[in-house]
Amino acid sequence: MERQIICVGIPSFQVAVARLHDPALSTRPVAIASLNSSRALLCEVSREAEQAGLTVGISVDHARRVCPSLHVLAPNPAQVRTADASLLRVVARYAPVWELSQPGSFLMDVTGTGRLFGPAYDVAAKVQQEILDQYGLDGVAGVGSNKLIAQTAAALIAPSELYDVRPGSEAVFMSPLSIRTLPGLQRPCMRQVVQLLDDLNLCTLGEVAESPLDALELALGDYAGPLSRWAQGIDSLSVLPPAVQPSLDETVLFDPDEIDDPVLIGRALDALQRLCRTLRSQRRVCGSLSLTIRYSDQIEVRKRARCDLDTCWEYDLSPTVTALFYHCMRRRIRLRAMTLCLTGLTTYAEQSLLFDERPLDDQRRRDRATKLAVALDTLKTRFGDQVIRYGRPH
């Protein structure tokens, strides 16, 4: 059965979402970049900014000289995640398998769903229209027999447009396109490959497809095979649903924003205590954890760490949480939120280590800490979380 893949995306997604929250930006040139340095680079620009001569990758300082009316916004990851979740509610109604290729862009495998929803191009048009009607986001849609074709088609059109590449015409579709059209060649690690293709005067995908593979291998090495297949519109990769990893997390919100380290660490350890209590009640242990902090200017920093030993005890995890906090907290700016996440969850092993290599004093301290944690679990289960708290500053 011929595969049917749809790529639905919102161009300049972060800009589009910001304009939903502030309609005054709808006609202004807008760019997304970190606001903590004039040397920060633009990571997204609106169509108006492009028309003014701005592109992704130039510095904020230079962009403001080129376009004095430019409005620069800081990235807002929480806002983007919320918008992605909203789009997913539409996508999931039509696609049994979907993949988030990048924020604001979904790949949908609708192979075999024709009797339910009709041809793939009809499904793409319905999804576009529903997203526009429900959320006011004007998107593009590409339809093809594989992920590469669908993504490339979507990248070539303007909002509200749909590009359907019919099966069998993939090579003809790709042939006149620039080599820079390939999504994979936009990554920084591929700059050398692009430079080599320029040196060989291979400017279009058709020229690459017509080149002998052995000659490409001499110039490009291991990249030659995949590049030749992509130039012909061949892509065997499947649409991959997101991997579901068992995890527990808790978010702490600060109102007003907070900057005092002892207070912040105390709140993080309080969250850890609640998560560990949940782990013990589920008879599970965690193998790794992450801490995400969000500053007042919406910039997020996330750090991860592996546990030395899979555990469900605060005594084992508290030093790691404290270390993660100091690794994250590199700016003296108030925090708005903090999320602690326990990952790599597995079933609790009943048998402990036969020979514990830790010093005897450390073993005794840990035993006392675990007994205290069990006693606190009992108290809090019976009387609530506020019945007793650690004597840390808050």
N, C-alpha and C positions, 0 to 999 in steps of 0.2 A: 504494500500500500504506500502510495506517495505521501511523504510527510507534508504537513501543512503547519507552518510556523508563522506567527504574527509577532511583530515588534511594535508595541505602543509606547510612545514616550512624549514627555512634555519638554520642548526645547527651553534651555535656560531655566531649569526647574526651580532653583532657589530664588531666582528673580521673580518668576511667575507666582510662587507662593508668597513672597514678600509683598507683591502688589495686591494679592487678595486681602492681606491684612491692612494695607495702606493704599487705598485707591489713588491717592495723590501722586503716587509714583508711576502711574500707568502710562504717562506720556513722556516721562523724563528718562534720560540715559542713566542706567543703573548698572552697578558692578558689585560683585561679591569678593571681598578680600578681608584679611585680618586687619583690624584697626589699631593694633598695638605698635605698628611701625610703618613709616612712610615708604620703606623699602620692601614692604610686603608685595606679593604679586597677585594680580587679578586671577581668580580661579573661575569666574563666570561673568559674562557681560550680556546685556540686553541687546536687542536688535538696534535700538536707537544709539547705543554706545558703539556698536560695530559700524554703523553708518558715519559716526564721528571719527572713525579711524582707530578705535581701540580693539585690541585682541587679548585673548587669554594669555597670561604669562608676562605682561609688561608690569612695571612697578606702579604702585598707587601714585607716587609722586609724579612720575612721567605722565600717567593717565590724566591727572588733574591739570597738567600744563597743556596737554593736547585738547582736553575737553573740560573747560572750567565749570560747566554746569553739571558735571558728573556727580551722582549721588552714590557714595560707597557704603555698603551695608556689611556688617560682620556676619560670618556664617552662623546659622541657627540650627544646629543638628536636631534639637528636639522638635522644632517646627517641621523640619524635613521628614523626620520619622512619622510624625502624625499625618502629614500629607501622603506619604507612601502607603500608610495603612488605609487611608481613605480610598486611594486608587485601587488597592488590592481588593477591596470589597466588590468593586465592579469587575475586575479581571477574573477573580475566582469564580464568579457565576458562570463564566463561559469556558474556562480552561481547566481541564482536570489536572494538568501539569503546567506550572508557571515558574519563572525564574526572574528575580530582580537583577538585571544586568548592571544597573547603576541607579542612583537615586532618580526617581521620576521616570524610569524606563523599565518596562516589563516584556519578557519573552513569553509567549503563550504557545503551547503545543496543542492544537485543536484537531490533530489527526483522528479520524474516525468519528467526529462529532457532527458530521454533515446532516444526518437525519434529525438531529436535535435542534441545531441552530442555523443550518444552512451553510453555504460556501464560506470559506475562510475570509474572503474580502467583505462579505456581509457582516460577519462577526466583528471584524476590525472596525467597520463603519459604526456598528452599534455601540461598541466600547467607546470609540471616540465621542459619539454623540452623548452617551450617558455621562461620561466624565465632564463634558462641557456643560450639560444641563444641571448636574448635581453639584459640581464644584467650581464651575466657571474657569476651568483650565483647558486651553485650546491645544490639542495634541496632534502628533503625526502618527501615521501607521504604515508599516511596511509588511508585505505578505510575500512569502517565498517558501521554497522547499527545504530550507535549512536556516540555521541561526544567522550565518554570515550574510546570506542574501536578504533576509528580513531586516537585519540591522542596517545594512548598507542602503537599502531602499528607503528606510525611514530617515536616514541621515541626509538624503538628497532633496527632501521636500520641505515646504513651508507648513506652518500650522494650518490645520483643517484639511490638509491634503492626505491622500492615500495612494500608495504605489504598490501595485500587484504585479509581481514578476511570475509569469506563467511557467510551470514545469517544462524543462527542456530548453528554456531560453536563458539559462543562467550565464553561460559563457558569453553570449551576445550582449547581455546586460552589463557584465563586468568589463568587457573589452575596452570601451572608450574611456573608462574612468581613470583618474590619476592614481598612482600607487599610494598616495597619501590618503586616499579614501578608505583604505582598509582599516577597520577599528584597531587591530593589533599593532599597527605601525605608529600609532599615536603615543605609545609608551616611551619614556625616556631611554629605556634600555635598547630600543630599536633604532635610535638615531644613526648609529653606525651603519646599519643595514640600508636605511634610506639614503645615506651619503654614498654608499657603494653603488646602489642602483642609479643614482644621479651620475656617478662617474662612468657607468656603463651606458649612459644615455637611454636607460629604460624608464620612460616617463609614464607609460600607461600600463594598465594590467594586461591588456591584450598583447603588448610587446613582451611582457614577462611570460605570459602563457605560451607564446610561440617560441621562446628561447629553449634550446636543448637543455635538458635537466643536468647532464654531466657538465656543461659549461657553467650553469648557475652554481653547481656544487663547488667548482674551482674557485669561484668568487665569493660565495656566501656561506660555504660550509653546510652545517646542519640546518640552516634556515632555508636552504634552497627548496627542499621537498615540500614543506608546508606552504611556502610562498607561492610555488608553482600551482599547487592545488587551489589555494585561495584565489589566485588570479583567474582560474577557470570556474570559480563559483562552487567549488567542491568543499563541503564541510560536513563531517560525520558526527560532530559533537551533538549530544542530546541536550534537550532542555532539562536542566537539573533542578529539582525542587530543593528548597533550603533544607540543609541538614538540621535535624532537631536534636539538640544536645540538652540533656537534663541539667537544669540549673535552678538556683534560688537567688532572688535578689531583693533588695530593699532600697528604696530611695528616701533620702532625708532632704526636706525642703527647709530653707532658712528664710524667715521673714521677721525682721529685716535681714538683708545679706550679712554674712558673718566673715570675719577675718582672723579672729583669735584662735591660734593653733590649739591650745588646750581644750577649748570648747569644741572645735571641729573634730579633734581626735576622740574626745569623749563621745560625741554623737556617733562617730564611725564605730567605736567599740560597742556602744549600745545596740547599734544595728547588727553587729556581729553576734552579740549575745542572743538576740532574737532569732537570727538565722540558724545558729548552732542548736538552739532549743528545737527548732523545726526539724533539723537534721536528725537529732536524737529521737524525736517522736516518730519519724519515718524510718528509723533504723538504717540511716545512710551516712556515708562519709564523703568528704569532698577532696579532690586531688589538686585543685587550683582555684585561684580567686582573682578578681579584678576590681579595681576601684576607679570610678569615673567621677571627676569633679567638673562642675560647670561654673565658670566665673560670671560676674555681673554683666560682662559684655558678651555673654553667650558663647564664648570660646570654651570648648570641652577638651579635657586631657584625660586619657585613659592609660592605666598601667596594669600589667598582669604579672602574676608570679605563680610558680609551682610550689606545692607544699612538699616539705621534706618527707612527710609521711601522711598518707590518707587519714583524715581525722575528722572528728565532729566536736572537738573541745576548744573552747575559747583560749585556753592556756597555750595551745599549740599555734593558733592562728593570729593571736593578738600582735606578736612582734612583726609578722608579715604585713598585717593591715597598717600598722604604724609606719613601717618602712615604705609601703606603697604611697601613703599619704605624703611623706616628705619628697618622694620622687615626683609626685604629681604637682605639688605646691611649689612651683618655681617662680610665681609672680605674686607680688604683694598687692593683690586685688581681691576684693571681697568675693566670697562664694555664694551662689544662689541655690545650688543643689549638689548632692553627692549620692552616688549609687554604688553600693557594695554588692558584688555578684559572686556566688559560690558555684563553681563549675566542676566538671569531671566527677559527677556524683555516682557512687556505686553502693552496693548493698554492704551493710556493716558486717565485718568479719568478727565472729564470736571469739576466736582464739587469739590471744595476744602473743607478742613475741616471746619465744622461750628464753632468749638471752637479751636483756636490755643493755645496750652499750653505754647508755648515759650515766653520768656520775650518780652516786647514791643520793646525794642531796637533791639533785635535780629530779630524780625519780620520786622522792618524798614530796617535794613541792608540787609536782604534777598530780600525784595521788590526792593531795589535799585539795588542789584546785578542781579536780574532777568530782570529788565528793561534794564540794561546795556547789558546783554547777548543778549536780543532781538535786541537791536540797533546794536550790533556787527554782529549778524547774517545777518541783512539787508545790512550792509556795505560790508561784505565779500562775500555775494552772488552776489553783484553788481560789486565789484571791485577786488575780489580775496582775498586769505588768507593773503597775505603780506601787505595789505593796512594799517592795524593797529595791533599792538601786545602789550601784557601786558609789563609793565616796570619791568620785572624780569631779573636778570642776566642770560646770556646765553653763 
